Amino acid sequence: MIKSLVVGGELADVKLYGFGTLEKIDLEKELTGQSSFLVDAAIKSGENVSLYGIEFFMRELKRVSAVTFHNYLLADVADCNLHMGGEESELKVYSFHGVNIGLIVDDDIDSELIWSKLAERSDGIVSIVRTFDDARKERVKLLQKRFTLPVAVCHGEHLYAFGARSPQVLNIN
């Protein structure tokens, strides 16, 4: 069976929006209705799947997360494990059109352990990161070759693809 899934821009099966698309979100203001960034993103997603890199804060609590919207709803939140301190969040694998996609948030992209765990259950990896310098690109290339999974990395408005015939940088807007 041939599986296929398009990730990236507005016409994709799974739309990706990098950190900075939405400003840092004050959860207290969202919960009290003083702001509506999450509601607006849910409405914008419509019936499609949209993943946003978002930085949350509420008083001293800070989180770097990827938020999934689907069918006009906030469907899931995945945190960067390396930023959780002593806690560990659950690794996320989503199934879209029969394709299992592992989600890596921000600095977790450097973790060989996380790649290894996701490789066991995923057909490919999607990552949304705040920084993507040359050293990180080389690390992702090495990890992609080691685990032989295609990976799409969203940084800002750019999408980097590894595991295809030739890596490409695509503008996703």
Disulfide bonds with the S-S distance in Angstrom:
none
